[in-house]
């Protein structure tokens, strides 16, 4: 089979309506390697990078309440820094780069679940794009401008 390991996936495939940080960025513990009084932190098997995780809330209005919060693991040699909060919003919007999904069977449920990983987090592109007064009317006006999708 050609698929080996994590499956590359885009942010918009995982969170088509975006997502918001609802927890702190924490280093993931390696419970198998840790012992009483000695904490060992997880490293990615393929890259050797430290593993961090952050809880995010999916902004998709059709997602059931119990499935809204998801942990995204971030591979990074240093603790990732969340984007700055935006005035008037109770949660911090975020996007992830270098995303992968790895399927597994949940031990407690016996159901298919997904481990979501990323290599970086950042401010969403749409949150940083300047507001437009009017749309460009020709290809010449569009050239060299970022157009939010």
For each residue, the residues with C-beta under 8 A, 3 or more apart:
1: 4
2:
3: 7
4: 1
5: 46 102
6: 100 101 102 117
7: 3 100 101 102 103
8: 99 100
9: 13 14 99 100 101
10: 13 14 99
11: 14 15 95 96 97 99
12: 15 16
13: 9 10 16
14: 9 10 11 96 99 101 116
15: 11 12 18 19 56 58 59 60 95
16: 12 13 60
17: 58 59 60 61
18: 15 59 93 95 124 126
19: 15 56 57 58 59 70 93 94 95
20: 56 57 59 89 91 92 93 94
21: 54 55 56 82 83 91 92 93 94
22: 55 56 57 69 91
23: 26 54 55 56
24: 54
25: 52 53 54 74 79 80 81 82
26: 23 52 53 54
27: 41 42 50 51 52 79
28: 41 42 51 52 53 73
29: 34 39 40 41 42
30: 33 34 40 41 42 43
31: 34
32:
33: 30 40
34: 29 30 31 38 39 40
35: 38
36:
37:
38: 34 35
39: 29 34
40: 29 30 33 34
41: 27 28 29 30 50 51
42: 27 28 29 30 50 51
43: 30 48 49 50 51
44: 47 48 49 50 51 75 117
45:
46: 5
47: 44 75
48: 43 44
49: 43 44 75 76 77
50: 27 41 42 43 44 75 76 77 78
51: 27 28 41 42 43 44 73 74 75
52: 25 26 27 28 73 74 75 76 79 80
53: 25 26 28 71 72 73 74
54: 21 23 24 25 26 71 72 74 80 82 94 121
55: 21 22 23 69 70 71
56: 15 19 20 21 22 23 69 70 71 72 94
57: 19 20 22 68 69 70 91
58: 15 17 19 63 67 68 69 70
59: 15 17 18 19 20
60: 15 16 17 63
61: 17
62:
63: 58 60 67 68
64: 67 68
65: 68
66:
67: 58 63 64 70
68: 57 58 63 64 65
69: 22 55 56 57 58
70: 19 55 56 57 58 67 116
71: 53 54 55 56 116
72: 53 54 56 96 116 117 118 121
73: 28 51 52 53 115 116 117 118
74: 25 51 52 53 54 80 96 117 118 119 120 121
75: 44 47 49 50 51 52 117 118 119
76: 49 50 52 79 80 119 120
77: 49 50
78: 50
79: 25 27 52 76
80: 25 52 54 74 76 120 121
81: 25
82: 21 25 54 92 94 121
83: 21 92 93 94 121 122 123 124 127
84: 92 123
85: 89 92
86: 89 92 93 127
87:
88:
89: 20 85 86 92 93
90:
91: 20 21 22 57
92: 20 21 82 83 84 85 86 89
93: 18 19 20 21 83 86 89 123 124 127
94: 19 20 21 54 56 82 83 121 122 123 124
95: 11 15 18 19 121 122 123 124 125
96: 11 14 72 74 99 118 120 121 122
97: 11 118 119 120 121 122
98: 118 119 120
99: 8 9 10 11 14 96 116 117 118
100: 6 7 8 9 116 117 118
101: 6 7 9 14 114 115 116 117
102: 5 6 7 114 115 117
103: 7 112 113 114 115
104: 112 113 114 115
105: 110 111 112 113
106: 109 110 111 112 113
107: 110
108:
109: 106 113
110: 105 106 107
111: 105 106
112: 103 104 105 106
113: 103 104 105 106 109
114: 101 102 103 104
115: 73 101 102 103 104
116: 14 70 71 72 73 99 100 101
117: 6 44 72 73 74 75 99 100 101 102
118: 72 73 74 75 96 97 98 99 100 121
119: 74 75 76 97 98
120: 74 76 80 96 97 98
121: 54 72 74 80 82 83 94 95 96 97 118
122: 83 94 95 96 97
123: 83 84 93 94 95 127 128
124: 18 83 93 94 95 127 128
125: 95 128 129 148
126: 18 129 148
127: 83 86 93 123 124
128: 123 124 125
129: 125 126 146 148
130:
131:
132: 135
133:
134:
135: 132
136: 141 142 145
137: 141
138: 141 142
139: 142 143
140: 143
141: 136 137 138 145
142: 136 138 139 145 147
143: 139 140
144:
145: 136 141 142
146: 129
147: 142
148: 125 126 129
149:
